[in-house]
């Protein structure tokens, strides 16, 4: 996957458009921010934390870990939307004809000794996708899978109804989760555990608040439900919260800001549970994420008044009741059901369902 493949694919149809160049990425980012849905914020978070908007922020991380691309699917011609996108949609309603956005992340996985392709999708509406959009999304994904040489696609936080609508999909791994959200105002009004200190949890514990470091990655990989790649966790390290023992620096409780600005991977090791550690790391990370997002989104607008619209988001497994209760204590409310899934597709099942062969986007 590269920019040349994007351009070639876009020529196959007037409805699939690669969003190329920082100015156009900014236009998309602004639209996602104004759309305001939880999935729009996740895609926006992915753009802000990747090299897509590197020209906006000279301090942006340009690590070679991942290559990111943005595609959109339009109900109108490519030329119409692309032209309006180039002019930052200042005087037009170009986005009115966009069905959905797709954020793709390609990265090298040393654990799997191959490249992986992550897929995130944003329906360009505050409502669920229409039957027509769902069908177009299925065609898009099947063609994407073909472009990826039939290797697995990794759907990240895709709404269950969209994933379930794909005929012929075979999920070798699928983790179903609740998606929770809280806006900045409600977060500030919600529960505040106060400043962390050893005495706050137990007088006989020697604990310190910090962030995840590279040396912690093996432990996190081993204990978390989702098998994260070490390269991915390394990328997430700067925006995390962790409590570790002072004696041997071992992490005992941690939480991560994912690459798409979602809170996840919250875990406290067994022997340190029921001590209230999770509330401290969650509060610390949430405040850190709001401050970082505010600084980055302000660069798109040069206007600090837009920051209050930001929503903190988290994901947790359907069965993880304790974590759900913790987040609800901080003002989070359930939004929808999403899945993290490793998928392949059965072409024969897909063609049989639609009675057609899709060979192009």
JOSULZI-V620858 format. One line per field, one symbol per residue. ss: DSSP state (~ for helix, > for strand, _ for the rest). phi: phi as a letter, one per 30 degrees, with the letter a starting at -180 (. if undefined). A space follows every 50 residues. Layout:
ss: ???
phi: ???
//
This chain:
ss: __~~~~~~~~~____>>>___~~~~~~~~~~~~~~__~~~~~~~~~~~~_ ~~~____________>>>>>>>>>___~~~~~~~~~_______~~~~>>> >>>>>>>>>____>>>>>>>>>>_______~~~~~~~~~~~~~~~~~___ __>>>>>>>~~~~~____>>>>>>>>>>>>>>>~~~~~~________~~~ ~_____>>>>___~~~~~~~~~~______~~~~~~~___>>>>>>_____ >>>>>>>____>>>>>>>_~~~____~~~~~~~~~~~~~~~~~~~~~~~~ ~__~~~~~~_>>>>>>>___~~~~~~~~~___>>>>>>>>>>>>>_~~~~ ~~~~_______
phi: .addddddddddadccbdccjdddddddeddddddiddddddddddddcc ddcdddbdcddcedebccbbbbccdcddddddddddcihdbbceddccda cbccbcbdcddchacbccbbbbddadcdddeddddddddddddddddchi ddccdcideedddddddidbcdbbcdbdccbbdeddddddebdiddaddd cadcccbbdabdbeddddddedcdddddddddddddedcbbbcbdddbid dbaaabcddcicdahdabdedcdicidddddddddedddddddedddddd chadddddddcdbbbadecddddedddddcjdbdcacbbcbcbbbcdddd dddchacccbd
//
